[in-house]
Amino acid sequence: MPRPLRCAVVVPAPAASVRRVLAGSQVWVRALRSLGLRCSTDAGPTLTTGTDLHFRSDLRLATDTARLTVTGTDEQGLPVLAVTLGRLTRADLRIRTAETGAGVLTTLDLRITGPDRYTPYARRRLIRFGQAVLGVATVTARDPQVVVAGAVFRDGTVLAARRARPEALAGLWEMPGGRVEPGETEPVALRRELAEELGITVRVGERIEPSAQVGPGLVLHPWTADWTGGEPRPMEADPAHDEVRWLRADQLDEVDWLPGDAPFVEAVRALLTVRAGAARTDTHDAGVEQPTR
């Protein structure tokens, strides 16, 4: 049996960013799009065992197709894939990553299994595919991963949640949120995270400045949001939070904030003060009898 084909590149980005990108569907969709194919099935943000993506040519008369099937995951959480290009070219694909002084050595091993496994055409086709994947992954992994946080307002208060994990952050408070998955907008990601983690629904408003660097390759974007339903409580099997509080502007200093959230606490305090003033004005106006003409 022929030795596996190997494509490799050193990606100048954090290892976690490289693995996150390769475990997501968008890098594969974009790589095949660069080869003139487009995804003809719905692709979720993350590749999981059983995910089956079909691609076909953008050209009406072309018959070229591709199919990616996730057959499992490895010890790094990276997908193991069965790749089919056209009718004959098939290969099993495994990904390996290793940190080096220059970046993350990222390797794709492609073992040809189709009937054309001994032909130069199949080898060229698979190498082109592997190079496209690594090219897209390199560009994508170097972009900072966006994390969203929500300043969720209700009746003159803002929602705060206390971290239960990881151990280094346990006991500190944050305005809840999470990572933006590939293909999501930031408001969509914030609504999803708040529903998954705390069981609440919100109407997302505007970005709050400033943004904050919260880790290697991670940038935090805070947003305003108005609570619309649900009582916040930990919803996950292994919850990220163990307590929630609704805080007034004068209570924001009663909790210890995560370092990433601290820079925009003052902006949230100002928003709470403005909202409280607007609410008092509305109440006053509602109680004043309007003169008749």
C-alpha positions in Angstrom: 0.0 0.0 0.0 1.4 3.5 -0.9 2.7 5.6 2.0 0.4 8.4 3.1 0.6 11.7 1.3 1.7 14.4 3.7 1.1 18.2 3.6 2.6 20.3 6.4 2.9 24.0 7.4 4.1 25.9 10.5 1.2 28.1 11.6 2.4 31.2 13.6 -0.6 31.1 16.0 -1.4 29.6 19.4 -1.9 25.8 19.3 -5.5 26.2 20.7 -6.4 28.5 17.9 -5.0 26.1 15.3 -7.0 23.1 16.7 -10.1 25.2 17.1 -10.0 26.2 13.5 -9.4 22.6 12.2 -12.2 21.3 14.4 -14.6 23.7 12.8 -16.5 23.2 9.6 -15.7 26.6 8.0 -12.0 25.9 7.2 -13.0 22.9 5.2 -15.9 24.7 3.5 -13.6 27.6 2.6 -10.8 25.3 1.4 -13.1 23.5 -1.0 -14.7 26.7 -2.1 -11.2 27.9 -3.2 -11.1 24.8 -5.4 -14.3 25.8 -7.2 -16.7 23.7 -5.0 -19.4 24.8 -2.7 -21.1 23.1 0.2 -24.5 21.7 -0.8 -25.5 20.5 2.7 -25.9 22.4 6.0 -22.7 22.7 7.9 -22.8 23.2 11.7 -20.1 25.3 13.3 -18.2 22.2 14.7 -17.3 18.9 13.0 -18.6 16.0 15.1 -18.6 12.3 14.5 -21.1 11.5 11.8 -21.0 15.0 10.2 -21.3 14.5 6.4 -20.6 17.4 4.1 -21.3 17.3 0.4 -19.8 19.7 -2.2 -20.4 20.2 -5.8 -18.9 22.4 -8.6 -20.0 26.0 -9.1 -20.0 25.3 -12.8 -23.3 24.1 -14.2 -21.8 21.5 -16.6 -19.1 20.2 -14.3 -19.6 16.9 -12.5 -16.8 17.4 -10.0 -17.9 16.7 -6.4 -16.4 16.2 -3.0 -17.6 14.6 0.3 -16.2 14.9 3.8 -17.3 12.4 6.5 -16.2 12.7 10.1 -15.4 9.1 11.3 -14.2 10.0 14.7 -11.9 12.3 16.7 -8.4 11.9 18.0 -6.8 12.5 21.4 -6.4 16.3 20.6 -10.1 16.6 19.7 -9.3 16.9 16.0 -11.6 15.3 13.4 -10.6 12.1 11.6 -12.1 12.3 8.1 -12.9 10.1 5.1 -12.4 12.3 2.0 -14.0 11.5 -1.4 -13.0 13.7 -4.5 -15.0 12.9 -7.6 -16.0 9.3 -8.1 -12.7 7.5 -7.6 -10.4 9.4 -5.3 -10.8 8.4 -1.7 -8.6 8.9 1.3 -8.5 8.7 5.1 -7.3 12.0 6.6 -5.6 12.5 9.9 -4.4 15.8 11.4 -1.4 16.2 13.7 -0.2 19.3 15.5 3.0 19.9 17.4 4.2 23.1 19.0 7.6 24.4 17.9 9.6 27.6 18.5 8.3 29.1 15.2 4.7 28.1 15.6 2.5 25.1 15.4 3.6 22.4 13.0 0.4 21.2 11.4 0.4 18.1 9.3 -2.3 16.4 7.2 -1.7 12.7 6.4 -3.8 11.4 3.5 -3.8 7.6 2.9 -5.4 6.9 -0.4 -8.0 4.1 -0.3 -9.8 4.5 -3.7 -9.3 2.4 -6.8 -7.1 5.1 -8.3 -4.6 5.0 -5.4 -1.6 4.3 -7.6 -2.2 7.1 -10.1 -0.4 10.4 -10.2 -3.7 12.2 -10.8 -5.1 11.1 -7.4 -2.0 12.1 -5.6 -2.0 15.6 -7.2 -5.7 16.1 -6.4 -5.3 15.2 -2.8 -2.1 17.3 -2.3 -4.0 20.3 -3.8 -6.8 19.7 -1.4 -4.5 19.4 1.6 -2.6 22.5 0.7 -5.9 24.4 0.4 -7.0 23.3 3.9 -3.6 24.3 5.4 -3.6 27.7 3.6 -7.1 28.6 4.9 -6.3 27.3 8.4 -3.1 29.4 8.6 -4.9 32.6 7.7 -7.9 31.8 10.0 -5.9 30.8 13.0 -3.9 34.0 13.0 -7.1 36.0 13.4 -8.0 36.6 17.0 -10.9 34.4 18.4 -13.7 36.7 19.5 -15.4 36.1 22.8 -18.7 38.0 23.5 -20.0 39.1 26.9 -23.5 40.4 27.6 -24.3 43.3 30.0 -27.9 42.0 30.4 -30.2 44.7 31.9 -33.4 44.2 33.8 -35.3 46.8 35.9 -32.3 49.0 36.6 -29.9 46.1 37.3 -27.3 44.1 35.3 -26.7 40.3 35.4 -23.4 39.0 36.9 -22.4 35.4 37.1 -19.8 33.8 39.3 -17.3 31.4 37.6 -17.2 27.8 38.9 -14.4 26.7 36.6 -11.6 26.6 35.7 -9.9 26.6 39.1 -7.8 29.7 38.3 -11.0 31.7 37.7 -13.4 30.1 40.3 -15.0 32.7 42.5 -14.6 35.6 40.2 -17.5 37.3 38.5 -18.3 38.1 34.9 -20.9 39.3 32.5 -21.8 36.0 30.9 -21.2 35.0 27.3 -18.8 32.8 25.3 -17.0 32.2 22.1 -18.3 33.1 18.6 -18.4 30.0 16.5 -17.4 30.0 12.9 -20.3 31.3 10.7 -22.0 33.1 13.7 -22.5 36.8 14.1 -21.6 38.2 17.6 -25.3 38.9 18.5 -26.3 35.3 17.5 -23.4 33.9 19.5 -24.4 35.9 22.6 -28.0 34.8 22.4 -27.0 31.2 22.0 -24.5 31.3 24.9 -26.9 32.9 27.3 -29.6 30.4 26.5 -27.2 27.4 26.8 -25.5 28.5 30.0 -28.2 30.3 31.9 -31.5 29.6 30.2 -32.4 33.2 29.5 -33.5 35.0 26.3 -32.3 38.5 25.5 -32.6 41.2 22.9 -29.0 42.2 21.9 -28.3 45.9 21.6 -25.0 47.7 20.9 -21.3 47.0 21.4 -19.7 48.5 24.5 -16.1 49.9 24.3 -13.4 49.0 25.1 -12.6 45.5 23.9 -10.1 43.6 25.9 -7.4 41.0 25.2 -8.2 38.1 27.5 -5.7 35.5 26.5 -3.4 34.3 23.6 -5.4 34.9 20.5 -8.6 35.8 22.4 -10.3 39.2 22.3 -13.5 40.1 24.3 -16.3 42.1 22.8 -18.9 43.2 25.3 -22.5 44.0 24.2 -25.6 45.5 25.8 -28.6 43.2 26.0 -32.1 43.5 27.5 -33.5 40.5 29.4 -36.7 39.2 27.7 -37.4 35.9 29.5 -36.3 33.0 31.7 -34.8 33.1 35.2 -31.0 32.8 35.1 -29.6 29.5 36.5 -26.8 27.2 35.5 -28.1 24.9 32.7 -25.0 22.8 31.8 -24.2 19.3 33.1 -20.8 20.8 34.2 -21.9 24.4 34.8 -19.4 27.2 34.2 -21.2 29.3 36.9 -22.4 28.5 40.4 -24.2 31.8 41.3 -25.9 34.7 39.6 -26.9 38.2 40.9 -28.7 41.2 39.5 -26.6 44.2 40.5 -27.5 47.9 40.7 -24.9 50.5 39.7 -24.0 51.1 43.4 -23.4 47.3 43.8 -20.9 46.7 41.0 -18.0 47.0 43.4 -19.4 44.3 45.7 -18.0 41.5 43.6 -14.6 40.6 42.3 -14.6 40.8 38.5 -12.6 38.8 36.0 -9.6 40.8 34.7 -11.2 40.8 31.2 -14.5 42.2 32.4 -13.0 44.9 34.7 -12.2 47.4 31.9 -15.8 47.8 30.9 -17.5 47.7 34.3 -17.4 51.5 34.5 -19.1 51.7 31.1 -21.8 49.5 32.4 -22.2 51.6 35.5 -22.7 54.7 33.4 -25.3 52.9 31.3 -27.2 51.8 34.4 -27.1 55.4 35.7 -28.4 56.7 32.4 -31.2 54.1 32.3 -32.2 54.8 35.9 -32.4 58.5 35.1 -34.5 57.8 32.0 -36.8 55.5 34.0 -37.3 58.3 36.7 -38.1 60.8 33.9 -40.7 58.4 32.4 -42.3 57.8 35.7 -42.5 61.5 36.5 -43.9 62.3 33.1 -46.5 59.6 33.5 -47.7 61.1 36.8 -47.9 64.7 35.6 -51.4 65.7 34.4 -51.2 67.1 31.0 -52.9 70.5 30.5 -56.1 70.4 28.3 -56.4 72.8 25.5 
